[in-house]
């Protein structure tokens, strides 16, 4: 499937991606922290357009390669998550979401390039990269990394949000 998301042009193998995610573990199988537990428990409260976005690529939203809490938002009623998923396919455009720069000590550092992000909703933006982290050993090639920035993700656990 060829798709254009903002400046990003991708060739995605949806069926290969779906096959991988059908057999992958939910993130809480390998991490039992409150952030991961809240992410999995909160996905059923997300807008349909968010769930449709992930499913159109064959991705199970509960099976990210990496997910983490950046901070609490809305006085602890929600969280700002970042992380990434893998997609079987190729980037056809040179719109990597990461840009490199030299920091004050002369080291190379990286930051998200906002102009290369695509807004799925007001609270969810995604970017794509050829640089792959935490590749699952059985993930089909070729591979794209989809970075996510997810604001105002609801706090759903029946316990105090300690990320405040």
Secondary structure, DSSP 8 states (H G I E B T S, - for coil): -EEEETTEEEEE-HHHHHHHHHHS--GGGT--SHHHHHHHHHGGGS-HHHHHHHHHTT--TT--SEEEEEEEEGGGTEEEEEEEEEEEEEE-S---SEEEEE-TTS-EEEEE-GGG-EESSSSEEEEEES---S--TT--SSEEEEEEEEEEEE--SSS--TT-
